[in-house]
Amino acid sequence: MSNKNLHEAKKAKNNEFYTQLPDIEKELKHYRQHFKDKIVYCNCDHPNKSNFVKYFEDNFDELELKKLIVTYFSEGKQPNKTIITSRSITITQQKQNGDFRSPESIELLKESDIVVTNPPFSLFREYVAQLIEYDKKFVIIGNLNAITYKEMFKLIKSGKMWLGPSIYSGDREFEIPAYIVDKGKFTGEIREGKYYQRVMGIRWYTNIDHYKRHEVITLFREYNDNDYPKYDNYDAINIDKVKNIPINYKGPMGVPISFMDKYSPDQFEILDANNFIINDKTPIKLHGLIKDKDGTINGKPKYVRVLVRRR
């Protein structure tokens, strides 16, 4: 097998994480009213393995869905396509391999209203770009660090995507198929013959509005020069913890990416850090974040910061 094929095989294995039903239920309860008379597409889901499919099958009538479409990728094969309505379940063989980028899958995407799934982590940028291109509503799982991707941050800054309400911190457990588990390196749990691994920094991403997105953060701290130093290269103060955002400061502030868990567009504006560079040797960053060696205070680097300002 070539190095390229080995790399692709490794990526495919790393993408096989099955989301747990309780996590799906906790998130999707916030969007129940949006599913009425809609076509939902689970385009990265095996009908016999995916808890997304189970959720929609179990709640089909209650949600008043119009249709559920389920497809999945199968390397070198033509997997089945499942279509569920209130009257029937139809299973047919796909003409292609079920890749979300295939022409057949794209036609199904065009037909759908809302996409709900756990997309391949290694293809997250491409997956989200496709959803935006075809103007689809979505509720999907990804990693918190995806915020720092230049493509993703632009969507978040422009209000085209935001975080879901049910996960704020910690890790989440996923089932991993036994055939891809490296028994010598596995650090998770085995229960009833199934392998479960906890993954840090998991978040829901969506473009469907929810009430928590409009809850403002209650602020208590008072601004002072000593506790809120400015960056060496940006005209902005640094905030290490969300709870430390000062109540009486209206200028640019660099906050941790975990701030996005509590971000309300009614309370804060997300800024492009490039517009606040004060050192002409600091390069323009395509992502618009305060990041890497340029995000220093007195020469000491900080973790990635999102630049925001109170409205």
N, C-alpha and C positions, 0 to 999 in steps of 0.2 A: 504493500500500500504506500502511495506517495506521501510526502510530508504534508502536502495540502489536504489530502484526504484524511490523514490522521488528525490534523487540526480540526477539520470539519466534524469528524466523528466525536472528538472530545467535546466540542462546543455543543453538539446535539445531545450528548449525555448530560452535560451540565444544565441543559434546559428542561430536563424532565423532572419537574417538581409539581406534585399534585397538592393543590390548596385544600385545606381542611374545611369541612362543611360549616362548623361554628363560625369560622372567620368570614365565610361567604354570607352567612345569615346576618351577622352583626353589621356588615357593610350594606348589603342590599336592602335592608329594612328602611334605609333612609331614602330610597328611590321608588318605593312600591307604586306610588301614584303615577310614575312616568311610564310604566310598562303596559298600561291599559291600551288594548287594540294595536300593540306594536309587534313588529317582527324582531326577535332577538336572535343574534348570531353568536354562537360559541365556535370560533373557527380554529381553536387550538386544543380541542377537547375530544378525547375518546369517549364515546357514549357509555361504555361499560366501566370506565375508570374515573371519569371527571365528576367531582362534586358540584361543579357548576351545572352540569346537565341534570344531576339528581335534584338540585334545588329548583330548577325551572320545571322539571317534570312533576315534582311534588306540589308545586305552587301554581301550576299552569292556570287552573280555573280561578283561583283566588286573585291572581294578578290580572286576570282577563286578557291573557296574551292572545295575539292573533296567530302567531306561528313561532316555533323554535327551530332553528337550523343548526345542525351540529356537524362539523367536519374536523379532520385531524390529519397531520402529516404522517406518511409512512414511506420510508426510504425505499425506492425501487419497486414500490407496489402501487396498486390502485385501491385505496381504502374506501370504506363505505361512507355514504352521506345519509344522515338521518334527518327527516323533516317531520315535526310533530305539530298537529293542529288539534282543535277540540274534538275532531271527529276521527282522526286517523293518525297512524304512525307509518311512514313510508321509508324504507331503507333500500337504497340503490348504490351501485358501484360508481365511484367517480371515474372520470376519464383520465384524470391526472393524479399527482401524488398527494394532494391535499395541502400543499404548501400555501400559506396565506397569500403569497405573492403570485400564485399561478393564475392564469386567465379565468379558469373555472371558479376559483375561490373569490376572485374579484367580482365576478358577476353576481355571486351570492351576497357579497358585501354590499353591492349597489342596491340589492333588493331589500336589505335589512334596515332597521331603524336604530337599533342599539346593539353594540358589541360588548359582551361581558366575558372575560376569560383571564387566564394567566398566560400572557404571551412569552415567547422565548426570551430569556433575560439577555442573551448575547445579541439579539436582534431588536432590542427595545426601540432604538432610535428609528429604525426602518419601519417597524410596526406602527408606531405612533404617527409617523409621517404619512403613512397610507390612510390612517383614520382621518387625519386632518384633510388630506387631499380629497377624500370622498365625502367630507362634511358629515361624519357619523358621530352620534352620541356614543359615549363609552364609559365603562367602569372596568378598569384593569389593574393588575398587580405589577409592581416594579420595585426597584431598589431606591432608597432615599437619595443615594448619590446620583441618580439620574437627573436630579435637579441641576447638577453642575455641568451636564452636557450642554454645549452651546445651543443645540437644536431645541432641547427641552426647556432651557431657561428662557429662551425667547417666547415660547408658548405660554409659560407661566407669567412672565412679565406683561405680556399683551392680553392676559385674561382669557386665553383660549384653552387653558388646562389648569387644574388645581388639585390639591390633595383631598382624598376622601376623609370622612369624619371618624372612622372607627379604630384606626391605629395611630397612636401618638408616639410610642416609644417601644424599646425592647425588640425582641425577636419573635419570629413566628415559625411554627412547625409545619413541615411539608413531608408528605410521603414520597419516598424515592423508590422506583422499581428495583427489585432485588437484582436484576441482571446487570445493572450498571454500578452497583455498590462495590467499592474496593474494601473487602472485608478487613484488610490489614490497616486501613486508615480511617475506617468509619468511626465517628465520634458521637453518633446519635443513639437512639433507642430502638430496640427490636420488640415489637408487641404482636403476639399472635402471628408470628412469621412475617410481619411487615416491617419495613425499615422507615424510620422517621428521623429527620434531621432538622434542627433549628437553624434558621438563617437570620442574621442580624440586618437591621435597617430596612425592613419591608414596609412599603406603603401602598395605599390605593391611589390611583390617578383617575381623574374623571373630568368631564366637561358638562356634567349635569349638576345644576345648582342644588344646594342643601342648606338647611337653616343654620347649621354650625358655622358655615362659611361667613355668616354675617354677625357672629357673636364677637364682640370686641374684647380685647385684653384689658383687664383692670390694672392700671399702673399706679405704683406707690412711691417709687424712688425719686429723689430730687437730684437734678443735675449739678455737678461741680467739676472743676477742671482736673482735680487729682484723681477721681475715680473713673473718669471717662476720657482717657488720652486719645489724641488723634493719630491716625496712621502717618507713616513717614512719607508716603507717596500719594495719599488721597485726602481730600478735604472732608473728612468724616470722622466721627468718634467711633470707638470700638465698644461693642457690647458682647460680653462672654456668655451671658445667660439671658434668656427672654425675660425672666422675672425682673431683671435689672434695667430694663428700658425705662429711661426717666420720663416722668409725666410732664415736665416743663421744658422739653427740648424739641425744637421743630426742625432742626437741621438734619443732614444726612447721617445715618447710623449704619454701621456694619454689624449685622446680626448673624448668628449661626444658621445653617440651612434648616435646622430643626424648627426654626421660627415659622417655617411654612406650614407646620401642623396647626398653628393658631392664627395664621394670617387671615385678616379680613380686609378686602379691598375698600370697605367702608371706613376703615380706620387708618390704613397705611397705603402708601404709594411705593411700588417697587421701582428702583432707579437703575440706570446704566452707570456702573462705576467709572467707565471711561470718561464720562462728563465731569468727573471730579478729581481727575489726575492733577497733581500740583508739581510733580517732578517730570521735566520734559524728557528724561531718560527712561521713564516707565512706559513700556510698550502698550499699545491698544490691545485689549483682549477681546476676542470674538464672542466670548460668553457673557461679558459685561459684569463679571463677578470680581470681588477682591480675592485673589488667589495666588498661591505659590510664593516665591521669594519676594514678590513685589508687595505682598500684604503684610508689611512689618510695622512694628512699633518699637522705636529705639533700636532698630536692627534685629529685633526678635520676631520671627515669622509667626503668624496666626493661622489657624485653620481657615477653611473657605468661609467667606462672609458674603451674604446678600446685602446689598445696599438699599435701605428703605428710608422713608421720611413720613412723619405723621401728617395726616390730612387736616 
